Amino acid sequence: MKEVRTLRGIIPICAGCKKIRTGKQSWEEVEAYVRAHSEAEFTHGLCPDCIQRLYPELADPATEETPGEDN
């Protein structure tokens, strides 16, 4: 628990692209914002819904696992 840093308060986020408003005219990618304000790191993958929407030919309807992801 010593390594946990919590973000608090209201974080203004774009409903479309999910960027965080960091100033009056300044917007930042959510990953960059979280990295700058916490000790979190990100790894990326695709959830089953996005696999189905973006790459339907790769979607496996029998499982919710992302192809190629170690689970």
mmCIF file of the N, C-alpha and C atoms, coordinates in Angstrom:
data_MODEL
# 
_entry.id   MODEL 
# 
loop_
_atom_site.group_PDB 
_atom_site.id 
_atom_site.type_symbol 
_atom_site.label_atom_id 
_atom_site.label_alt_id 
_atom_site.label_comp_id 
_atom_site.label_asym_id 
_atom_site.label_entity_id 
_atom_site.label_seq_id 
_atom_site.pdbx_PDB_ins_code 
_atom_site.Cartn_x 
_atom_site.Cartn_y 
_atom_site.Cartn_z 
_atom_site.occupancy 
_atom_site.B_iso_or_equiv 
_atom_site.pdbx_formal_charge 
_atom_site.auth_seq_id 
_atom_site.auth_comp_id 
_atom_site.auth_asym_id 
_atom_site.auth_atom_id 
_atom_site.pdbx_PDB_model_num 
ATOM 1   N N  . MET A 1 1  ? 0.809   -1.199  0.000   1.00 0.00 ? 1  MET A N  1 
ATOM 2   C CA . MET A 1 1  ? 0.000   0.000   0.000   1.00 0.00 ? 1  MET A CA 1 
ATOM 3   C C  . MET A 1 1  ? 0.852   1.264   0.000   1.00 0.00 ? 1  MET A C  1 
ATOM 4   N N  . LYS A 1 2  ? 2.127   1.168   0.345   1.00 0.00 ? 2  LYS A N  1 
ATOM 5   C CA . LYS A 1 2  ? 2.995   2.346   0.344   1.00 0.00 ? 2  LYS A CA 1 
ATOM 6   C C  . LYS A 1 2  ? 3.120   2.953   -1.044  1.00 0.00 ? 2  LYS A C  1 
ATOM 7   N N  . GLU A 1 3  ? 2.970   2.133   -2.096  1.00 0.00 ? 3  GLU A N  1 
ATOM 8   C CA . GLU A 1 3  ? 3.171   2.591   -3.463  1.00 0.00 ? 3  GLU A CA 1 
ATOM 9   C C  . GLU A 1 3  ? 1.906   3.133   -4.116  1.00 0.00 ? 3  GLU A C  1 
ATOM 10  N N  . VAL A 1 4  ? 0.776   3.092   -3.418  1.00 0.00 ? 4  VAL A N  1 
ATOM 11  C CA . VAL A 1 4  ? -0.481  3.542   -3.998  1.00 0.00 ? 4  VAL A CA 1 
ATOM 12  C C  . VAL A 1 4  ? -0.603  5.057   -3.888  1.00 0.00 ? 4  VAL A C  1 
ATOM 13  N N  . ARG A 1 5  ? -0.866  5.701   -5.021  1.00 0.00 ? 5  ARG A N  1 
ATOM 14  C CA . ARG A 1 5  ? -1.154  7.132   -5.068  1.00 0.00 ? 5  ARG A CA 1 
ATOM 15  C C  . ARG A 1 5  ? -2.532  7.282   -5.685  1.00 0.00 ? 5  ARG A C  1 
ATOM 16  N N  . THR A 1 6  ? -3.406  8.021   -5.057  1.00 0.00 ? 6  THR A N  1 
ATOM 17  C CA . THR A 1 6  ? -4.785  8.128   -5.497  1.00 0.00 ? 6  THR A CA 1 
ATOM 18  C C  . THR A 1 6  ? -5.055  9.468   -6.152  1.00 0.00 ? 6  THR A C  1 
ATOM 19  N N  . LEU A 1 7  ? -5.693  9.434   -7.308  1.00 0.00 ? 7  LEU A N  1 
ATOM 20  C CA . LEU A 1 7  ? -6.184  10.658  -7.939  1.00 0.00 ? 7  LEU A CA 1 
ATOM 21  C C  . LEU A 1 7  ? -7.526  10.979  -7.274  1.00 0.00 ? 7  LEU A C  1 
ATOM 22  N N  . ARG A 1 8  ? -7.729  12.248  -6.955  1.00 0.00 ? 8  ARG A N  1 
ATOM 23  C CA . ARG A 1 8  ? -8.969  12.642  -6.292  1.00 0.00 ? 8  ARG A CA 1 
ATOM 24  C C  . ARG A 1 8  ? -9.575  13.850  -6.981  1.00 0.00 ? 8  ARG A C  1 
ATOM 25  N N  . GLY A 1 9  ? -10.861 14.038  -6.754  1.00 0.00 ? 9  GLY A N  1 
ATOM 26  C CA . GLY A 1 9  ? -11.558 15.199  -7.272  1.00 0.00 ? 9  GLY A CA 1 
ATOM 27  C C  . GLY A 1 9  ? -12.202 14.925  -8.609  1.00 0.00 ? 9  GLY A C  1 
ATOM 28  N N  . ILE A 1 10 ? -12.661 15.974  -9.228  1.00 0.00 ? 10 ILE A N  1 
ATOM 29  C CA . ILE A 1 10 ? -13.316 15.871  -10.523 1.00 0.00 ? 10 ILE A CA 1 
ATOM 30  C C  . ILE A 1 10 ? -12.264 16.041  -11.615 1.00 0.00 ? 10 ILE A C  1 
ATOM 31  N N  . ILE A 1 11 ? -12.243 15.107  -12.540 1.00 0.00 ? 11 ILE A N  1 
ATOM 32  C CA . ILE A 1 11 ? -11.309 15.153  -13.655 1.00 0.00 ? 11 ILE A CA 1 
ATOM 33  C C  . ILE A 1 11 ? -12.126 15.391  -14.919 1.00 0.00 ? 11 ILE A C  1 
ATOM 34  N N  . PRO A 1 12 ? -11.982 16.567  -15.563 1.00 0.00 ? 12 PRO A N  1 
ATOM 35  C CA . PRO A 1 12 ? -12.751 16.856  -16.773 1.00 0.00 ? 12 PRO A CA 1 
ATOM 36  C C  . PRO A 1 12 ? -12.211 16.058  -17.958 1.00 0.00 ? 12 PRO A C  1 
ATOM 37  N N  . ILE A 1 13 ? -13.046 15.183  -18.511 1.00 0.00 ? 13 ILE A N  1 
ATOM 38  C CA . ILE A 1 13 ? -12.634 14.291  -19.588 1.00 0.00 ? 13 ILE A CA 1 
ATOM 39  C C  . ILE A 1 13 ? -13.580 14.453  -20.773 1.00 0.00 ? 13 ILE A C  1 
ATOM 40  N N  . CYS A 1 14 ? -13.025 14.442  -21.981 1.00 0.00 ? 14 CYS A N  1 
ATOM 41  C CA . CYS A 1 14 ? -13.823 14.554  -23.199 1.00 0.00 ? 14 CYS A CA 1 
ATOM 42  C C  . CYS A 1 14 ? -14.654 13.280  -23.377 1.00 0.00 ? 14 CYS A C  1 
ATOM 43  N N  . ALA A 1 15 ? -15.929 13.442  -23.622 1.00 0.00 ? 15 ALA A N  1 
ATOM 44  C CA . ALA A 1 15 ? -16.822 12.296  -23.823 1.00 0.00 ? 15 ALA A CA 1 
ATOM 45  C C  . ALA A 1 15 ? -16.527 11.569  -25.126 1.00 0.00 ? 15 ALA A C  1 
ATOM 46  N N  . GLY A 1 16 ? -15.882 12.246  -26.072 1.00 0.00 ? 16 GLY A N  1 
ATOM 47  C CA . GLY A 1 16 ? -15.598 11.627  -27.367 1.00 0.00 ? 16 GLY A CA 1 
ATOM 48  C C  . GLY A 1 16 ? -14.270 10.910  -27.412 1.00 0.00 ? 16 GLY A C  1 
ATOM 49  N N  . CYS A 1 17 ? -13.177 11.656  -27.161 1.00 0.00 ? 17 CYS A N  1 
ATOM 50  C CA . CYS A 1 17 ? -11.836 11.087  -27.334 1.00 0.00 ? 17 CYS A CA 1 
ATOM 51  C C  . CYS A 1 17 ? -11.176 10.682  -26.017 1.00 0.00 ? 17 CYS A C  1 
ATOM 52  N N  . LYS A 1 18 ? -11.783 11.023  -24.888 1.00 0.00 ? 18 LYS A N  1 
ATOM 53  C CA . LYS A 1 18 ? -11.298 10.672  -23.548 1.00 0.00 ? 18 LYS A CA 1 
ATOM 54  C C  . LYS A 1 18 ? -10.045 11.426  -23.121 1.00 0.00 ? 18 LYS A C  1 
ATOM 55  N N  . LYS A 1 19 ? -9.707  12.535  -23.809 1.00 0.00 ? 19 LYS A N  1 
ATOM 56  C CA . LYS A 1 19 ? -8.597  13.366  -23.343 1.00 0.00 ? 19 LYS A CA 1 
ATOM 57  C C  . LYS A 1 19 ? -9.029  14.115  -22.083 1.00 0.00 ? 19 LYS A C  1 
ATOM 58  N N  . ILE A 1 20 ? -8.057  14.432  -21.224 1.00 0.00 ? 20 ILE A N  1 
ATOM 59  C CA . ILE A 1 20 ? -8.283  15.144  -19.971 1.00 0.00 ? 20 ILE A CA 1 
ATOM 60  C C  . ILE A 1 20 ? -7.975  16.625  -20.182 1.00 0.00 ? 20 ILE A C  1 
ATOM 61  N N  . ARG A 1 21 ? -8.884  17.499  -19.715 1.00 0.00 ? 21 ARG A N  1 
ATOM 62  C CA . ARG A 1 21 ? -8.608  18.934  -19.813 1.00 0.00 ? 21 ARG A CA 1 
ATOM 63  C C  . ARG A 1 21 ? -7.675  19.316  -18.675 1.00 0.00 ? 21 ARG A C  1 
ATOM 64  N N  . THR A 1 22 ? -6.501  19.845  -19.039 1.00 0.00 ? 22 THR A N  1 
ATOM 65  C CA . THR A 1 22 ? -5.484  20.201  -18.042 1.00 0.00 ? 22 THR A CA 1 
ATOM 66  C C  . THR A 1 22 ? -5.332  21.703  -17.892 1.00 0.00 ? 22 THR A C  1 
ATOM 67  N N  . GLY A 1 23 ? -6.021  22.448  -18.695 1.00 0.00 ? 23 GLY A N  1 
ATOM 68  C CA . GLY A 1 23 ? -5.997  23.908  -18.655 1.00 0.00 ? 23 GLY A CA 1 
ATOM 69  C C  . GLY A 1 23 ? -7.144  24.433  -19.483 1.00 0.00 ? 23 GLY A C  1 
ATOM 70  N N  . LYS A 1 24 ? -7.267  25.750  -19.583 1.00 0.00 ? 24 LYS A N  1 
ATOM 71  C CA . LYS A 1 24 ? -8.391  26.340  -20.305 1.00 0.00 ? 24 LYS A CA 1 
ATOM 72  C C  . LYS A 1 24 ? -8.467  25.846  -21.752 1.00 0.00 ? 24 LYS A C  1 
ATOM 73  N N  . GLN A 1 25 ? -7.337  25.762  -22.435 1.00 0.00 ? 25 GLN A N  1 
ATOM 74  C CA . GLN A 1 25 ? -7.310  25.295  -23.826 1.00 0.00 ? 25 GLN A CA 1 
ATOM 75  C C  . GLN A 1 25 ? -6.374  24.095  -24.006 1.00 0.00 ? 25 GLN A C  1 
ATOM 76  N N  . SER A 1 26 ? -6.027  23.429  -22.934 1.00 0.00 ? 26 SER A N  1 
ATOM 77  C CA . SER A 1 26 ? -5.038  22.351  -22.985 1.00 0.00 ? 26 SER A CA 1 
ATOM 78  C C  . SER A 1 26 ? -5.695  20.995  -22.680 1.00 0.00 ? 26 SER A C  1 
ATOM 79  N N  . TRP A 1 27 ? -5.443  20.022  -23.540 1.00 0.00 ? 27 TRP A N  1 
ATOM 80  C CA . TRP A 1 27 ? -5.979  18.668  -23.377 1.00 0.00 ? 27 TRP A CA 1 
ATOM 81  C C  . TRP A 1 27 ? -4.838  17.665  -23.486 1.00 0.00 ? 27 TRP A C  1 
ATOM 82  N N  . GLU A 1 28 ? -4.920  16.599  -22.701 1.00 0.00 ? 28 GLU A N  1 
ATOM 83  C CA . GLU A 1 28 ? -3.847  15.606  -22.638 1.00 0.00 ? 28 GLU A CA 1 
ATOM 84  C C  . GLU A 1 28 ? -4.447  14.203  -22.704 1.00 0.00 ? 28 GLU A C  1 
ATOM 85  N N  . GLU A 1 29 ? -3.756  13.294  -23.379 1.00 0.00 ? 29 GLU A N  1 
ATOM 86  C CA . GLU A 1 29 ? -4.193  11.897  -23.425 1.00 0.00 ? 29 GLU A CA 1 
ATOM 87  C C  . GLU A 1 29 ? -4.348  11.361  -22.002 1.00 0.00 ? 29 GLU A C  1 
ATOM 88  N N  . VAL A 1 30 ? -5.357  10.542  -21.779 1.00 0.00 ? 30 VAL A N  1 
ATOM 89  C CA . VAL A 1 30 ? -5.634  10.035  -20.433 1.00 0.00 ? 30 VAL A CA 1 
ATOM 90  C C  . VAL A 1 30 ? -4.434  9.270   -19.866 1.00 0.00 ? 30 VAL A C  1 
ATOM 91  N N  . GLU A 1 31 ? -3.743  8.493   -20.706 1.00 0.00 ? 31 GLU A N  1 
ATOM 92  C CA . GLU A 1 31 ? -2.592  7.731   -20.221 1.00 0.00 ? 31 GLU A CA 1 
ATOM 93  C C  . GLU A 1 31 ? -1.485  8.658   -19.729 1.00 0.00 ? 31 GLU A C  1 
ATOM 94  N N  . ALA A 1 32 ? -1.218  9.716   -20.481 1.00 0.00 ? 32 ALA A N  1 
ATOM 95  C CA . ALA A 1 32 ? -0.179  10.671  -20.089 1.00 0.00 ? 32 ALA A CA 1 
ATOM 96  C C  . ALA A 1 32 ? -0.564  11.379  -18.795 1.00 0.00 ? 32 ALA A C  1 
ATOM 97  N N  . TYR A 1 33 ? -1.827  11.738  -18.667 1.00 0.00 ? 33 TYR A N  1 
ATOM 98  C CA . TYR A 1 33 ? -2.296  12.424  -17.458 1.00 0.00 ? 33 TYR A CA 1 
ATOM 99  C C  . TYR A 1 33 ? -2.131  11.529  -16.224 1.00 0.00 ? 33 TYR A C  1 
ATOM 100 N N  . VAL A 1 34 ? -2.582  10.302  -16.328 1.00 0.00 ? 34 VAL A N  1 
ATOM 101 C CA . VAL A 1 34 ? -2.495  9.374   -15.189 1.00 0.00 ? 34 VAL A CA 1 
ATOM 102 C C  . VAL A 1 34 ? -1.036  9.103   -14.843 1.00 0.00 ? 34 VAL A C  1 
ATOM 103 N N  . ARG A 1 35 ? -0.182  8.902   -15.852 1.00 0.00 ? 35 ARG A N  1 
ATOM 104 C CA . ARG A 1 35 ? 1.251   8.684   -15.602 1.00 0.00 ? 35 ARG A CA 1 
ATOM 105 C C  . ARG A 1 35 ? 1.867   9.866   -14.874 1.00 0.00 ? 35 ARG A C  1 
ATOM 106 N N  . ALA A 1 36 ? 1.484   11.091  -15.256 1.00 0.00 ? 36 ALA A N  1 
ATOM 107 C CA . ALA A 1 36 ? 2.054   12.301  -14.660 1.00 0.00 ? 36 ALA A CA 1 
ATOM 108 C C  . ALA A 1 36 ? 1.563   12.545  -13.239 1.00 0.00 ? 36 ALA A C  1 
ATOM 109 N N  . HIS A 1 37 ? 0.382   12.034  -12.900 1.00 0.00 ? 37 HIS A N  1 
ATOM 110 C CA . HIS A 1 37 ? -0.216  12.314  -11.597 1.00 0.00 ? 37 HIS A CA 1 
ATOM 111 C C  . HIS A 1 37 ? -0.282  11.093  -10.683 1.00 0.00 ? 37 HIS A C  1 
ATOM 112 N N  . SER A 1 38 ? 0.357   10.035  -11.068 1.00 0.00 ? 38 SER A N  1 
ATOM 113 C CA . SER A 1 38 ? 0.401   8.825   -10.239 1.00 0.00 ? 38 SER A CA 1 
ATOM 114 C C  . SER A 1 38 ? 1.655   8.044   -10.603 1.00 0.00 ? 38 SER A C  1 
ATOM 115 N N  . GLU A 1 39 ? 1.795   6.908   -10.017 1.00 0.00 ? 39 GLU A N  1 
ATOM 116 C CA . GLU A 1 39 ? 2.932   6.050   -10.342 1.00 0.00 ? 39 GLU A CA 1 
ATOM 117 C C  . GLU A 1 39 ? 2.500   4.883   -11.222 1.00 0.00 ? 39 GLU A C  1 
ATOM 118 N N  . ALA A 1 40 ? 1.323   5.009   -11.833 1.00 0.00 ? 40 ALA A N  1 
ATOM 119 C CA . ALA A 1 40 ? 0.785   3.947   -12.683 1.00 0.00 ? 40 ALA A CA 1 
ATOM 120 C C  . ALA A 1 40 ? 1.475   3.934   -14.037 1.00 0.00 ? 40 ALA A C  1 
ATOM 121 N N  . GLU A 1 41 ? 1.588   2.766   -14.616 1.00 0.00 ? 41 GLU A N  1 
ATOM 122 C CA . GLU A 1 41 ? 2.071   2.563   -15.971 1.00 0.00 ? 41 GLU A CA 1 
ATOM 123 C C  . GLU A 1 41 ? 0.964   1.835   -16.727 1.00 0.00 ? 41 GLU A C  1 
ATOM 124 N N  . PHE A 1 42 ? 0.965   1.929   -18.037 1.00 0.00 ? 42 PHE A N  1 
ATOM 125 C CA . PHE A 1 42 ? -0.063  1.320   -18.857 1.00 0.00 ? 42 PHE A CA 1 
ATOM 126 C C  . PHE A 1 42 ? 0.519   0.261   -19.775 1.00 0.00 ? 42 PHE A C  1 
ATOM 127 N N  . THR A 1 43 ? -0.294  -0.723  -20.059 1.00 0.00 ? 43 THR A N  1 
ATOM 128 C CA . THR A 1 43 ? -0.062  -1.678  -21.117 1.00 0.00 ? 43 THR A CA 1 
ATOM 129 C C  . THR A 1 43 ? -1.358  -1.710  -21.915 1.00 0.00 ? 43 THR A C  1 
ATOM 130 N N  . HIS A 1 44 ? -1.284  -1.899  -23.196 1.00 0.00 ? 44 HIS A N  1 
ATOM 131 C CA . HIS A 1 44 ? -2.479  -1.811  -24.016 1.00 0.00 ? 44 HIS A CA 1 
ATOM 132 C C  . HIS A 1 44 ? -2.863  -3.152  -24.619 1.00 0.00 ? 44 HIS A C  1 
ATOM 133 N N  . GLY A 1 45 ? -4.121  -3.325  -24.795 1.00 0.00 ? 45 GLY A N  1 
ATOM 134 C CA . GLY A 1 45 ? -4.704  -4.485  -25.440 1.00 0.00 ? 45 GLY A CA 1 
ATOM 135 C C  . GLY A 1 45 ? -6.054  -4.064  -25.984 1.00 0.00 ? 45 GLY A C  1 
ATOM 136 N N  . LEU A 1 46 ? -6.820  -5.004  -26.435 1.00 0.00 ? 46 LEU A N  1 
ATOM 137 C CA . LEU A 1 46 ? -8.168  -4.724  -26.910 1.00 0.00 ? 46 LEU A CA 1 
ATOM 138 C C  . LEU A 1 46 ? -9.153  -5.608  -26.166 1.00 0.00 ? 46 LEU A C  1 
ATOM 139 N N  . CYS A 1 47 ? -10.243 -4.989  -25.705 1.00 0.00 ? 47 CYS A N  1 
ATOM 140 C CA . CYS A 1 47 ? -11.293 -5.762  -25.042 1.00 0.00 ? 47 CYS A CA 1 
ATOM 141 C C  . CYS A 1 47 ? -12.070 -6.542  -26.103 1.00 0.00 ? 47 CYS A C  1 
ATOM 142 N N  . PRO A 1 48 ? -12.850 -7.538  -25.707 1.00 0.00 ? 48 PRO A N  1 
ATOM 143 C CA . PRO A 1 48 ? -13.603 -8.335  -26.673 1.00 0.00 ? 48 PRO A CA 1 
ATOM 144 C C  . PRO A 1 48 ? -14.542 -7.499  -27.552 1.00 0.00 ? 48 PRO A C  1 
ATOM 145 N N  . ASP A 1 49 ? -15.167 -6.458  -26.997 1.00 0.00 ? 49 ASP A N  1 
ATOM 146 C CA . ASP A 1 49 ? -16.064 -5.615  -27.794 1.00 0.00 ? 49 ASP A CA 1 
ATOM 147 C C  . ASP A 1 49 ? -15.302 -4.896  -28.901 1.00 0.00 ? 49 ASP A C  1 
ATOM 148 N N  . CYS A 1 50 ? -14.114 -4.369  -28.585 1.00 0.00 ? 50 CYS A N  1 
ATOM 149 C CA . CYS A 1 50 ? -13.308 -3.664  -29.589 1.00 0.00 ? 50 CYS A CA 1 
ATOM 150 C C  . CYS A 1 50 ? -12.739 -4.612  -30.626 1.00 0.00 ? 50 CYS A C  1 
ATOM 151 N N  . ILE A 1 51 ? -12.337 -5.792  -30.212 1.00 0.00 ? 51 ILE A N  1 
ATOM 152 C CA . ILE A 1 51 ? -11.879 -6.803  -31.185 1.00 0.00 ? 51 ILE A CA 1 
ATOM 153 C C  . ILE A 1 51 ? -12.999 -7.071  -32.177 1.00 0.00 ? 51 ILE A C  1 
ATOM 154 N N  . GLN A 1 52 ? -14.209 -7.265  -31.667 1.00 0.00 ? 52 GLN A N  1 
ATOM 155 C CA . GLN A 1 52 ? -15.351 -7.562  -32.531 1.00 0.00 ? 52 GLN A CA 1 
ATOM 156 C C  . GLN A 1 52 ? -15.637 -6.400  -33.477 1.00 0.00 ? 52 GLN A C  1 
ATOM 157 N N  . ARG A 1 53 ? -15.570 -5.168  -32.973 1.00 0.00 ? 53 ARG A N  1 
ATOM 158 C CA . ARG A 1 53 ? -15.891 -3.990  -33.772 1.00 0.00 ? 53 ARG A CA 1 
ATOM 159 C C  . ARG A 1 53 ? -14.791 -3.667  -34.787 1.00 0.00 ? 53 ARG A C  1 
ATOM 160 N N  . LEU A 1 54 ? -13.531 -3.750  -34.359 1.00 0.00 ? 54 LEU A N  1 
ATOM 161 C CA . LEU A 1 54 ? -12.422 -3.334  -35.208 1.00 0.00 ? 54 LEU A CA 1 
ATOM 162 C C  . LEU A 1 54 ? -11.857 -4.457  -36.075 1.00 0.00 ? 54 LEU A C  1 
ATOM 163 N N  . TYR A 1 55 ? -11.835 -5.654  -35.546 1.00 0.00 ? 55 TYR A N  1 
ATOM 164 C CA . TYR A 1 55 ? -11.239 -6.798  -36.242 1.00 0.00 ? 55 TYR A CA 1 
ATOM 165 C C  . TYR A 1 55 ? -12.160 -8.013  -36.145 1.00 0.00 ? 55 TYR A C  1 
ATOM 166 N N  . PRO A 1 56 ? -13.340 -7.931  -36.708 1.00 0.00 ? 56 PRO A N  1 
ATOM 167 C CA . PRO A 1 56 ? -14.302 -9.039  -36.555 1.00 0.00 ? 56 PRO A CA 1 
ATOM 168 C C  . PRO A 1 56 ? -13.763 -10.379 -37.060 1.00 0.00 ? 56 PRO A C  1 
ATOM 169 N N  . GLU A 1 57 ? -12.848 -10.327 -38.027 1.00 0.00 ? 57 GLU A N  1 
ATOM 170 C CA . GLU A 1 57 ? -12.290 -11.589 -38.547 1.00 0.00 ? 57 GLU A CA 1 
ATOM 171 C C  . GLU A 1 57 ? -11.393 -12.282 -37.520 1.00 0.00 ? 57 GLU A C  1 
ATOM 172 N N  . LEU A 1 58 ? -10.911 -11.557 -36.519 1.00 0.00 ? 58 LEU A N  1 
ATOM 173 C CA . LEU A 1 58 ? -10.066 -12.135 -35.476 1.00 0.00 ? 58 LEU A CA 1 
ATOM 174 C C  . LEU A 1 58 ? -10.848 -12.511 -34.227 1.00 0.00 ? 58 LEU A C  1 
ATOM 175 N N  . ALA A 1 59 ? -12.080 -12.027 -34.126 1.00 0.00 ? 59 ALA A N  1 
ATOM 176 C CA . ALA A 1 59 ? -12.880 -12.271 -32.928 1.00 0.00 ? 59 ALA A CA 1 
ATOM 177 C C  . ALA A 1 59 ? -13.251 -13.742 -32.841 1.00 0.00 ? 59 ALA A C  1 
ATOM 178 N N  . ASP A 1 60 ? -13.147 -14.263 -31.641 1.00 0.00 ? 60 ASP A N  1 
ATOM 179 C CA . ASP A 1 60 ? -13.537 -15.638 -31.370 1.00 0.00 ? 60 ASP A CA 1 
ATOM 180 C C  . ASP A 1 60 ? -14.835 -15.588 -30.571 1.00 0.00 ? 60 ASP A C  1 
ATOM 181 N N  . PRO A 1 61 ? -15.954 -15.905 -31.165 1.00 0.00 ? 61 PRO A N  1 
ATOM 182 C CA . PRO A 1 61 ? -17.235 -15.796 -30.459 1.00 0.00 ? 61 PRO A CA 1 
ATOM 183 C C  . PRO A 1 61 ? -17.357 -16.745 -29.271 1.00 0.00 ? 61 PRO A C  1 
ATOM 184 N N  . ALA A 1 62 ? -16.511 -17.773 -29.211 1.00 0.00 ? 62 ALA A N  1 
ATOM 185 C CA . ALA A 1 62 ? -16.596 -18.745 -28.118 1.00 0.00 ? 62 ALA A CA 1 
ATOM 186 C C  . ALA A 1 62 ? -15.850 -18.302 -26.865 1.00 0.00 ? 62 ALA A C  1 
ATOM 187 N N  . THR A 1 63 ? -15.024 -17.268 -26.971 1.00 0.00 ? 63 THR A N  1 
ATOM 188 C CA . THR A 1 63 ? -14.230 -16.842 -25.830 1.00 0.00 ? 63 THR A CA 1 
ATOM 189 C C  . THR A 1 63 ? -14.178 -15.327 -25.771 1.00 0.00 ? 63 THR A C  1 
ATOM 190 N N  . GLU A 1 64 ? -13.872 -14.791 -24.606 1.00 0.00 ? 64 GLU A N  1 
ATOM 191 C CA . GLU A 1 64 ? -13.725 -13.353 -24.450 1.00 0.00 ? 64 GLU A CA 1 
ATOM 192 C C  . GLU A 1 64 ? -12.260 -12.942 -24.411 1.00 0.00 ? 64 GLU A C  1 
ATOM 193 N N  . GLU A 1 65 ? -11.349 -13.867 -24.677 1.00 0.00 ? 65 GLU A N  1 
ATOM 194 C CA . GLU A 1 65 ? -9.933  -13.559 -24.651 1.00 0.00 ? 65 GLU A CA 1 
ATOM 195 C C  . GLU A 1 65 ? -9.500  -12.880 -25.936 1.00 0.00 ? 65 GLU A C  1 
ATOM 196 N N  . THR A 1 66 ? -8.554  -11.949 -25.815 1.00 0.00 ? 66 THR A N  1 
ATOM 197 C CA . THR A 1 66 ? -7.995  -11.275 -26.973 1.00 0.00 ? 66 THR A CA 1 
ATOM 198 C C  . THR A 1 66 ? -6.986  -12.198 -27.634 1.00 0.00 ? 66 THR A C  1 
ATOM 199 N N  . PRO A 1 67 ? -7.078  -12.424 -28.947 1.00 0.00 ? 67 PRO A N  1 
ATOM 200 C CA . PRO A 1 67 ? -6.093  -13.284 -29.627 1.00 0.00 ? 67 PRO A CA 1 
ATOM 201 C C  . PRO A 1 67 ? -4.672  -12.781 -29.389 1.00 0.00 ? 67 PRO A C  1 
ATOM 202 N N  . GLY A 1 68 ? -3.785  -13.698 -29.051 1.00 0.00 ? 68 GLY A N  1 
ATOM 203 C CA . GLY A 1 68 ? -2.389  -13.347 -28.854 1.00 0.00 ? 68 GLY A CA 1 
ATOM 204 C C  . GLY A 1 68 ? -2.067  -12.817 -27.456 1.00 0.00 ? 68 GLY A C  1 
ATOM 205 N N  . GLU A 1 69 ? -3.057  -12.613 -26.623 1.00 0.00 ? 69 GLU A N  1 
ATOM 206 C CA . GLU A 1 69 ? -2.827  -12.096 -25.272 1.00 0.00 ? 69 GLU A CA 1 
ATOM 207 C C  . GLU A 1 69 ? -2.633  -13.256 -24.315 1.00 0.00 ? 69 GLU A C  1 
ATOM 208 N N  . ASP A 1 70 ? -1.646  -13.149 -23.454 1.00 0.00 ? 70 ASP A N  1 
ATOM 209 C CA . ASP A 1 70 ? -1.400  -14.200 -22.460 1.00 0.00 ? 70 ASP A CA 1 
ATOM 210 C C  . ASP A 1 70 ? -2.363  -14.035 -21.323 1.00 0.00 ? 70 ASP A C  1 
ATOM 211 N N  . ASN A 1 71 ? -3.257  -14.999 -21.112 1.00 0.00 ? 71 ASN A N  1 
ATOM 212 C CA . ASN A 1 71 ? -4.217  -14.963 -19.996 1.00 0.00 ? 71 ASN A CA 1 
ATOM 213 C C  . ASN A 1 71 ? -4.071  -16.177 -19.150 1.00 0.00 ? 71 ASN A C  1 
# 
